[in-house]
Amino acid sequence: MKRPWRLPVVVAAGALFTALALYDVSSAGAPTVITCDNTWTMNFAPALTVASQDGVTAKVSDPKGALRKCTGDAAMTMGDFVAEGIGSSVTCAAGSYTNTSGALQRVTWNAQDNQPTSTYTWNMSPIGDLLSAQSPLNGGITEGRYKGATWTMAIDPVRSKINLTDCNSPTGLKSISVAGTLVITPAS
């Protein structure tokens, strides 16, 4: 006796639809958190002292900041960044910094696709609080790769060099060297 051809087709189609119904599509395209090891040197002009100053430039540019050992995005593993900010009424222990309007705030990723850069905003706690603040550096990504994401950085006090005693010297605190972990949280 010959089997009708329709029965195997119906069974196969039913199995396919059952498998698709059981597959959790909610996790298939979920945004992934990106983490990177982060090192950078920031230079201040004029140098920071115990006296309050306006118009202090804080700049990461030469050498550029480095993002290494990144995880969470298979298309890239590292990047370099530049930033420039300005502080008003700042000392070594007071005041905060924000990115300078019109200045370049950009990460250049080693991405293997068509989005090799991110433009971002940033805020930084007072220098004296960098090692003790919960989220001493944070901001948002405004253009390019990870647009709409937020970012924070935790600072590693063992790998960072912030010599606050320079604040009391005649030359002041000219630069800090910081290391930590950057976390980029994509918009959901």
N, C-alpha and C positions, 0 to 999 in steps of 0.2 A: 504494500500500500504506500502510495506516495504522500509525503507530508506537504501540506499547503505551504508555499513560500512566505506567506504573510506572517505566520506565527513567529519564525525566527527574527524577522524584521521588527515586529511589534515588541518582542522581548528585548532585543538590542536597544531599540529606541527608549523603551521604559527604563532600562538600566542606566542609560546615559542621562536621562532626565532626573532620575533618582540621585545619581552621583552629583549632578550640578546643584540639586536642591540641598544636599548635605554639605557642599563645599562652602566654607565661611568666606564669603566675598568681602566682608567688612574689614578683614585684616590684609587683604591682597594689596590694596593701595595706600595703606596707612602711612602717614609721614613718620620718618625715622629721626630720632635725635642724633645730632652729629657731635662728637667730642674730639678735641685736639689738644695735644700738649702745646703750650704756648710760652714763648720766650721773647722778650723785647727790652729795649732800652729807651727811656724817655728823657729828653733833654729840656731844661727850663731856661727861658730867657725873659727877663733877668733871672738870676739864680734865686732860689727861695731862701728866705731868712725868717727870723721871728717877727719882723715888722710886716704889717699888712701892705700888699701891693696890688695895684690894678693892672690889667692888661698883660698878665704873665702868659707867655706862650708855652704850651706843653706839646712836644713834637716827637713822634716816632717816625723816623724816615731813613736815617743813615747811621747804623745799619737798620734795615727794615725789620719789622717784627716777623717772627717765624711761627708758623702753625705746622706741627709735625705729628706723625703717628695718628692721623685722623681716622676715625671709624664711623660707620653709619651710612656712607655713600660710596658705593663701589667704583664710581667714576672718578674719584679723586682721593688722595691720601695726604696732601699737604698744600700749603699756601704761604704767601708772604703778604704783609700788609703795611700800610702807612696810615698815619693819623696826625691831625693837628687840632689842638684845642686851645681854649682861652679861659683864664680864670680871673675873676674879679675879687678884690679884697681877700687875697690868698696869702697864707703863711705856710710854714711846714705843717702846722697843726689845724688850720682852718681853711674853709673855702672849698668849692668844688669846681670841676672843669666840665665844659661841654665842647662838642666839636665846633670848630671855627666855621662860620658861614662862608661858603665859597671855597674852602680848602678841600683837598682831596682826602677822602676817607674810603680807602678801597683795599679789598683783599683780592689778590691775584692767585687763583687756584691752579694746580697742575691738572685741571680737569680734562678728561678725554672726550668731551662733548662740546656743544655750542654755547655753554655758559661758564666761561673761565673767570668771571669776576663777580664780586659783590660790593655794593656801596652801602655804607652803614652810618648810623648815628651812635654816639657814645656819651656816657656820663661817668665821671670818676669821683670817688670819695676824696676827702682831704688826704694828703700824703701820709700824715701821721696815723690815719685810720685804715690804710690799705690792708695791713696785715690782720686787723681785728674785725673789720666790717663783714657782715654776712654776705653781701653781694657788692664788693667794692667797685666793680666795673660792670656796666651793662649797657644795653642799647637795642636797636632794632636794625633790620636789614631792609633797605628802601628800594634797591634795584638789583637786578641780576640774579645769580644763584641764591636760592633760599629767600627770595623776596617775600616780605611779610613775616618772616621769622623774628624771634627775639633771641638775644644772646646774653650770657652772663659769664663771668670769669672768677674762679676761685684761685686765690694766690697761695703758693707754697712758700711758707716763711723760710724753710731750709735752703731752697734754691734761689731765693730772691735776695737782692742787696739794696736795702734802703737805709742809708747812713744818716739818720736824723741828727747826729752830732754835728754834721756839716752846717746845719741851720744856724748854729751859734758862731761859726767861724766867719772871718771877714769876707771870704769869697762866697759863702752860702752853699746851698745844695744845688748843684748844677745838673745832676742826672740821677736816675734810679735804674736798676736792672731787675726785671721782674720775670718770674716763671710761675706757671700754674696750669690750670685746665680750663679750656674754653668749651662751653656747652651751647650749641645752637639748637633751639627748639622751634621747629617749623610750625607755621600757622595750621590749625586743624581744620 
